[in-house]
Amino acid sequence: MLVLLAACKKGEGVASNEVATQAAPPQALRVVADKTTAQGATAAVAQQPAPQPRMIVRTANVRIIVADTAKAVDAISTAVEVSGGYVADSSVWREGELLRARLTLRVPADKLTPTLASIRGVAKRVDNETVSSEDVSQEYVDLASQLRNLEATEIELRELMTSIRQTARKASEVLEVHQQLTAIRGEIERTKGRMQYLGQMSSMSTIALELVPDAIAQPVVQPGWRPLVVLRDASRALVSAMQGLATAAIWFIIYLAPLLVLLLLVVLGIRKLARRLRTA
């Protein structure tokens, strides 16, 4: 009887719920449906990953004319360090009495424009300035997706390795899974390395800078004696002279030789005629 009563009460509850649902006005049902839809949309939005910020790799190539190369290098190096960057590569050499330099600078991406302005302030003249940009955002996103897949594959392979060892399978099976794990680890490390490289290149811009001294600002000096240059000039002069002699010989053979042969025949004829006259 208790069971029957309980069943009856349950039936009454269900019936009352059905009656309440049927008695509810259509507007109330629409409100409930709208709330459910809104909650589902909010949950879907919350599950979406945050948008990946754009990753731009910027590179500048600059060639400037300076009055004093050494002072300009010091001033530019100081400006780069103040901006939070550093000199990645530096090369200074002399051409005669002139000092030239080539620098590779790395500065934070948001400090590229101020650093270029500082470089212009040091220069007497800017011969060339170009800035190029490369968007690597999509490549980074693709690498991140590839990394997730590789790491998931690594987990599955490790679980498979554990299962094989626990079931005392053949050593060849263990070796095969181990080789696959090694290959996956290599792919993971390469992918992480590429992602790290893109992150560094996008966070720090690169400036390839060449400093050329202003010839007007340099002291006028007499260049010293350079034996190799003299030897080179003498060799060129000798070759030029030999070429001139060869050219004259060719002209002589082609144009003057036939005339000389004809003149020789005339002279021989005259001498022969003179001998005959003498004997007569």
C-alpha positions in Angstrom: 0.0 0.0 0.0 2.8 2.3 0.8 4.2 1.6 -2.6 0.9 2.4 -4.2 0.7 5.6 -2.3 4.1 6.6 -3.3 3.3 5.8 -6.9 0.1 7.8 -6.7 1.9 10.8 -5.2 4.6 10.5 -7.9 1.9 10.3 -10.5 0.1 13.3 -9.0 3.4 15.3 -9.0 4.1 14.4 -12.7 0.5 15.3 -13.6 0.7 18.6 -11.7 4.0 19.4 -13.5 2.4 18.6 -16.9 -0.6 20.7 -15.9 1.6 23.6 -14.8 3.5 23.4 -18.1 0.4 23.3 -20.1 -1.0 26.2 -18.0 2.1 28.4 -18.5 1.5 31.1 -20.9 3.5 31.1 -24.3 5.4 34.3 -23.3 6.8 32.6 -20.2 8.1 29.7 -22.2 9.8 32.0 -24.7 11.5 33.8 -21.8 12.9 30.5 -20.5 14.0 29.5 -24.0 15.7 32.8 -24.5 17.6 32.4 -21.2 18.7 28.9 -22.0 19.9 30.0 -25.4 21.8 33.0 -23.9 23.4 30.8 -21.3 24.5 28.3 -24.0 25.9 31.1 -26.2 27.8 32.6 -23.2 29.3 29.2 -22.4 30.4 28.7 -26.1 32.0 32.2 -26.1 33.8 31.4 -22.9 35.2 28.1 -24.4 36.6 29.9 -27.4 40.4 30.5 -27.2 41.6 34.1 -26.9 42.7 35.6 -30.2 46.4 35.3 -30.9 48.1 38.8 -31.1 49.7 39.6 -34.4 53.4 38.8 -34.6 55.3 41.2 -36.9 59.0 40.8 -37.7 60.4 44.2 -38.6 63.8 44.7 -40.2 65.5 48.1 -41.1 68.5 48.7 -43.4 70.1 52.1 -42.9 73.2 53.7 -44.5 74.4 57.0 -43.0 77.2 59.5 -43.5 79.0 60.6 -40.3 81.7 63.1 -39.5 83.5 60.8 -36.9 82.8 57.1 -37.2 84.1 56.2 -33.8 82.0 58.8 -32.0 79.0 57.9 -34.0 79.3 54.2 -33.1 79.6 55.1 -29.4 76.6 57.4 -29.5 74.4 54.8 -31.4 75.4 52.0 -29.1 74.5 54.1 -26.0 71.1 55.0 -27.6 70.4 51.3 -28.3 71.2 50.2 -24.8 69.0 52.9 -23.3 66.1 51.7 -25.4 66.5 48.2 -24.0 68.3 46.7 -27.0 71.9 45.6 -27.7 74.5 45.5 -30.4 74.3 41.9 -31.9 77.3 42.4 -34.3 79.9 45.0 -34.8 82.6 45.4 -37.5 85.0 48.4 -37.8 87.8 48.7 -40.3 90.0 51.3 -42.1 90.1 52.2 -45.7 93.3 54.2 -46.0 92.8 57.0 -43.4 89.0 56.5 -43.3 87.2 54.5 -40.6 84.1 52.6 -41.6 81.7 50.5 -39.5 78.9 48.1 -39.9 76.5 47.3 -37.0 73.7 44.9 -36.4 71.3 46.2 -33.7 68.5 44.5 -31.9 65.9 46.8 -30.2 62.4 46.1 -28.8 59.7 46.2 -31.5 58.1 49.3 -29.9 61.4 51.1 -29.8 62.3 50.8 -33.5 61.0 54.2 -34.6 62.7 56.1 -31.7 65.9 54.3 -32.3 65.9 55.2 -36.0 65.3 58.8 -35.1 68.3 58.7 -32.8 70.4 57.3 -35.6 69.3 60.1 -37.9 70.3 62.6 -35.3 73.9 61.2 -35.2 74.2 61.2 -39.0 75.3 64.1 -41.2 73.2 62.6 -44.0 71.1 59.5 -44.5 71.9 57.8 -47.8 69.4 54.9 -47.5 66.7 53.8 -45.1 64.3 50.9 -45.7 62.0 49.1 -43.2 60.4 45.8 -44.1 57.7 43.9 -42.2 56.7 40.2 -42.2 53.6 38.9 -40.5 54.4 35.5 -39.0 51.1 35.2 -36.9 49.6 32.5 -39.0 52.8 30.4 -39.0 53.0 30.7 -35.2 49.3 29.6 -34.8 50.0 26.6 -37.1 53.1 25.7 -35.1 51.1 25.9 -31.9 48.4 23.6 -33.3 51.1 21.2 -34.5 52.8 21.2 -31.1 49.5 20.2 -29.4 49.0 17.3 -31.7 52.6 16.2 -31.3 52.4 16.3 -27.5 49.1 14.4 -27.6 50.7 11.8 -29.8 53.6 11.6 -27.3 51.3 10.9 -24.4 49.6 8.1 -26.3 52.9 6.5 -27.3 54.1 6.7 -23.6 50.9 5.0 -22.5 51.4 2.4 -25.2 55.0 1.8 -24.1 53.8 1.3 -20.5 51.1 -1.2 -21.7 53.6 -3.1 -23.8 56.1 -3.4 -20.9 53.4 -4.5 -18.5 52.2 -7.3 -20.8 55.7 -8.6 -21.5 55.5 -8.1 -25.2 58.4 -8.7 -27.6 61.4 -6.5 -27.5 60.9 -5.5 -31.1 57.6 -3.9 -30.2 59.2 -1.9 -27.4 62.0 -0.8 -29.8 59.5 0.3 -32.4 57.5 2.4 -30.0 60.7 3.9 -28.6 61.8 4.9 -32.1 58.5 6.6 -32.7 58.8 8.4 -29.4 62.2 9.6 -30.3 61.0 10.9 -33.6 58.1 12.7 -32.0 60.3 14.3 -29.4 62.6 15.6 -32.2 59.6 17.1 -33.9 58.4 18.7 -30.7 61.8 20.2 -30.0 62.1 21.6 -33.5 58.6 23.1 -33.3 59.3 24.7 -30.0 62.6 26.1 -31.3 60.9 27.6 -34.3 58.1 29.1 -32.1 60.7 30.6 -29.8 62.6 32.0 -32.7 59.5 33.7 -34.1 58.7 35.0 -30.7 62.1 36.6 -30.3 62.2 38.0 -33.8 58.8 39.6 -33.4 59.5 41.0 -30.0 62.9 42.5 -31.0 63.4 44.4 -34.3 66.7 44.2 -36.3 68.6 47.2 -37.7 71.4 46.6 -40.2 73.4 49.9 -40.0 76.4 51.0 -42.2 78.4 54.1 -41.2 80.4 55.8 -43.9 82.8 58.7 -43.0 82.3 62.1 -44.6 85.3 62.6 -46.9 85.0 66.4 -46.4 85.4 66.1 -42.6 88.5 63.9 -42.9 92.0 65.5 -42.9 93.7 65.8 -46.3 96.7 63.4 -46.3 99.1 62.3 -48.9 98.6 58.6 -49.7 101.7 56.5 -49.0 103.7 54.5 -51.5 102.1 51.2 -52.2 104.4 48.8 -54.1 101.6 46.4 -55.1 99.7 49.2 -56.7 102.8 50.4 -58.6 103.5 46.8 -59.7 99.9 46.5 -60.9 100.1 49.7 -62.9 103.4 48.8 -64.4 102.1 45.4 -65.5 99.1 47.1 -67.1 101.4 49.5 -68.9 103.6 46.7 -70.2 100.6 44.7 -71.4 99.2 47.9 -73.1 102.6 48.5 -74.8 102.8 44.9 -76.1 99.3 45.2 -77.4 100.3 48.4 -79.3 103.3 46.7 -80.8 101.3 43.7 -81.9 98.7 46.0 -83.4 101.4 47.9 -85.4 102.9 44.7 -86.7 99.5 43.5 -87.9 98.9 46.8 -89.7 102.4 46.6 -91.2 102.0 43.1 -92.5 98.5 43.7 -94.0 99.1 47.1 -95.6 102.8 47.8 -96.0 104.2 44.4 -96.8 102.6 44.2 -100.3 103.9 47.7 -101.1 107.4 46.7 -100.0 107.4 43.6 -102.2 106.3 45.6 -105.2 109.0 48.2 -104.5 111.6 45.4 -104.2 110.6 44.0 -107.6 110.9 47.4 -109.2 114.3 47.9 -107.7 115.5 44.5 -108.9 114.1 45.2 -112.4 116.0 48.5 -112.6 119.2 46.9 -111.4 118.9 44.1 -114.0 118.2 46.6 -116.7 121.2 48.6 -115.7 123.5 45.6 -115.9 122.3 44.8 -119.4 123.0 48.3 -120.5 126.5 48.1 -119.1 127.3 44.8 -120.9 125.9 46.2 -124.2 
